[in-house]
Amino acid sequence: MNQKKAKEIILRAKKDVFSGNLGNHLTLFKGDGLDFREIRDYTYGDDIRKINWLASAKGEGLKVNEFNEERELNIVIVLMVSGGLHFGSVKLKHEVAVEVLALLGFSAIKDNNRVETLFFEKDLIHLFRPTKQEAIIYNVVERGVAIEPLGMEADYNRLVEFIMGVVKQKSIIFIVGDFLTSNLDFSLISAKHQIYAIAIRDHLEENLELFGEYQLIDTNFLNSEDFLIDKSVIEAYRAELEKHDRSLKEHFLKYGVVFGKIYTDDEVFIRLSQIIKE
């Protein structure tokens, strides 16, 4: 079953990336600090930061600066593994997270960039070293699908410590998880790297619509407890989650972290592309 699911994710991601335009939005540092070569006509898909406004103002259409070569990017993709990923009303958040890894990995390689992938909980679970080989993304997806997140608890601050000690080169870092952990601090890594925080969520967990008695299981610690869920419980839950997400967004905004949510019923490629363009 895992092998079949991995194959489905790989085929879907490859189709989206190699027939789409997501990869072009990953090249955030193209042309920076390199030798100027010429001014040419703007073509669809060019980085708008390359537009030469002085030359364009002469009235012969948009002009862009061209450089001798483009700097190779170092892209790091992190899957934060937690029990909360083992949930989904449409499909599991776990599956959506792995699809995000596949899309980002194939996109990086499409643009001839190096990509490094980490699976992390409270410590490193597995590391796929920097590569430009498409075959490695297959291994990433297969490993991602095979991971059992139940009983795991993502520690984002431990991840920050790990990245600061290991990722020496300025990088674009995508951190994929459900971001339901409080008191995370990305100030250190955002000072050195460009950070994208991709939260995988399900609408049901944000808009709880359960009433009655339930046995609820903590997917991080596998503890269970009986709850009577009524209107007051639902209102308190929603208020707490809204407070959590508001604090998260404020923190990310303060430190220049790009933040976006992908839901289990989203078209993953389209939503991810929107986040990257923001």
Residue pairs with C-beta under 8 A, 6 or more apart in sequence:
2 142
2 145
2 146
3 142
5 95
5 145
6 98
6 138
6 141
6 142
6 144
6 145
6 146
9 95
9 98
9 99
9 102
9 141
9 145
10 102
10 137
10 138
10 141
12 99
12 102
13 99
13 102
13 103
13 105
13 106
13 141
13 269
14 102
14 106
16 22
16 103
16 269
17 23
17 103
17 106
17 107
17 110
17 269
18 106
18 110
20 269
20 273
21 45
21 273
22 103
22 107
22 269
22 272
22 273
22 276
23 106
23 107
23 108
23 110
23 111
24 45
24 111
25 273
25 276
25 277
26 73
26 75
26 104
26 107
26 108
26 111
26 113
26 172
26 276
27 47
27 70
27 73
27 111
27 113
28 73
28 172
28 194
29 71
29 73
29 172
30 47
30 50
30 70
30 71
31 47
31 49
31 50
31 65
31 67
31 70
31 71
32 71
33 71
34 67
34 68
34 69
34 70
34 71
35 67
35 68
35 69
36 65
36 66
36 67
36 68
37 66
37 67
37 68
38 65
38 66
39 52
39 55
39 63
39 64
39 65
39 66
40 63
40 64
40 66
41 61
41 62
41 63
41 64
42 51
42 56
42 61
42 62
42 63
42 64
46 64
47 64
50 64
50 65
50 66
51 62
51 63
51 64
51 65
52 63
52 64
52 65
55 63
56 62
56 63
72 112
72 113
72 114
73 108
73 111
73 113
73 114
73 171
73 172
74 113
74 114
74 116
74 130
74 167
74 169
74 170
74 171
74 172
75 104
75 108
75 113
75 114
75 115
75 116
75 171
75 172
75 173
75 174
76 115
76 116
76 117
76 118
76 163
76 167
76 171
76 172
76 173
76 174
76 193
77 101
77 104
77 105
77 108
77 115
77 116
77 117
77 118
77 173
77 174
77 176
78 117
78 118
78 119
78 120
78 159
78 163
78 173
78 174
78 175
78 176
79 97
79 98
79 101
79 117
79 118
79 119
79 120
79 144
79 176
79 177
80 120
80 121
80 154
80 156
80 159
80 175
80 176
80 177
80 178
81 119
81 120
81 121
81 125
81 147
81 149
81 152
81 154
81 177
82 121
82 149
82 152
82 153
82 154
82 177
82 178
82 180
82 181
82 219
82 220
83 149
83 150
83 151
83 152
83 153
83 218
83 219
83 220
83 221
83 222
84 93
84 149
84 178
84 180
84 219
84 220
85 92
85 93
85 94
85 97
85 149
85 177
85 178
85 200
86 92
86 93
86 94
86 148
86 149
86 150
86 219
87 93
87 202
87 205
87 219
88 94
88 95
88 96
88 202
88 264
89 202
89 203
89 204
89 264
89 265
90 202
90 263
90 264
90 265
91 264
92 264
93 178
93 200
93 201
93 202
93 264
94 147
94 149
95 145
96 200
96 262
96 264
96 266
96 268
97 144
97 176
97 177
97 200
98 141
98 144
98 145
99 268
100 174
100 176
100 198
100 200
100 262
100 268
100 272
101 117
101 140
101 141
101 144
101 176
102 137
102 140
102 141
103 268
103 269
103 272
104 115
104 174
104 272
105 115
105 117
105 136
105 137
105 140
106 134
106 137
108 114
108 115
109 115
109 131
109 132
109 133
109 134
109 137
112 132
113 132
114 130
114 131
114 132
115 130
115 131
115 132
115 137
116 127
116 128
116 129
116 130
116 131
116 167
117 127
117 128
117 136
117 140
118 124
118 125
118 126
118 127
118 128
118 162
119 125
119 126
119 127
119 143
119 144
119 147
120 154
120 158
120 159
120 162
121 152
121 153
121 154
121 155
122 153
122 154
122 155
122 158
123 158
123 162
124 162
125 147
126 143
128 136
128 139
128 140
128 143
149 219
150 219
150 222
151 219
151 220
151 221
151 222
152 220
153 181
153 220
153 221
154 177
154 178
154 181
155 181
156 175
156 177
156 179
156 181
156 184
156 186
157 183
157 184
157 185
159 175
160 184
160 185
160 186
160 188
160 189
163 173
163 189
163 193
164 188
164 189
164 192
167 173
167 193
170 192
170 193
171 193
171 194
172 193
172 194
172 196
173 189
173 193
173 194
173 195
173 196
174 196
174 198
175 195
175 196
175 197
175 198
176 198
176 200
177 198
177 199
177 200
178 199
178 200
178 201
179 197
179 199
179 248
180 244
182 244
182 247
184 248
184 251
185 251
186 195
186 197
186 251
186 252
186 255
186 257
187 255
189 195
190 255
190 256
190 257
191 255
194 258
195 255
195 256
195 257
195 258
196 257
196 258
196 259
196 260
196 275
196 276
197 252
197 257
197 258
197 259
197 260
198 260
198 261
198 262
198 272
198 275
199 259
199 260
199 261
199 262
200 261
200 262
200 263
200 264
201 261
201 262
201 263
201 264
202 263
202 264
203 263
203 264
203 265
205 241
206 238
206 241
207 238
208 229
208 234
208 237
208 238
209 234
210 229
210 234
211 229
211 230
211 231
211 234
212 228
212 229
213 226
213 227
213 228
213 229
214 226
214 227
214 229
215 224
215 225
215 226
215 227
216 224
216 225
216 226
216 227
217 223
217 224
218 224
218 225
227 233
248 259
249 259
251 257
252 258
252 259
253 259
258 275
258 276
258 278
260 271
260 274
260 275
260 278
262 268
262 271
262 272
262 275
263 271
